[in-house]
């Protein structure tokens, strides 16, 4: 297991990208700057998350610690790039693990919180239905759906203030 998660801020930002220095992490840093001390960040690439297994996986990795951190917050924001028309692979593995929470206190404790997502991609809009797994997960766990924020990147060019502007809108709603 990785280090313990600090449960101080009311917002938890969970990043799911294969690149520690890419666009997604730039967005995470900008969002954290806008939210200040209200936000804590978890980069899924730095934690051990096993794939879902029937029969349970709760105590073999870091998933349960992250689920507890989500339950302790008012708002969880997932940040992911578009990979093959869907969330990143590391985020999909994390989402599959929500199955482990169906009968666990951490799953019930998510109720009443808010879940949002920030998506980055190179197309003018995310693929149709992209936000559905996020919105349906929020509904399943009786969380409020805070919506999707899209940040379009221009194929490797640095993000400018216009591209990052939607993040200020999200931060203002929290």
Buried (B, 14 or more C-beta within 10 A) or exposed (E): EEEEBEEEBBBBBBBBBEEEEBBBBBBBEBBBEBBEEBBBBBBBBEBEBBEBEEEEBBEEBBBBBBBBBBBBBBBBBBBBBBBEEBBBBBBBBBBBBBEBBEEBEBBEBBEEBBBBBBBBBEEEEBEEEBBEBBBEBBEEBEBBBBBBBBBBBEEEEEBEEEBBEBBBEBBEEB
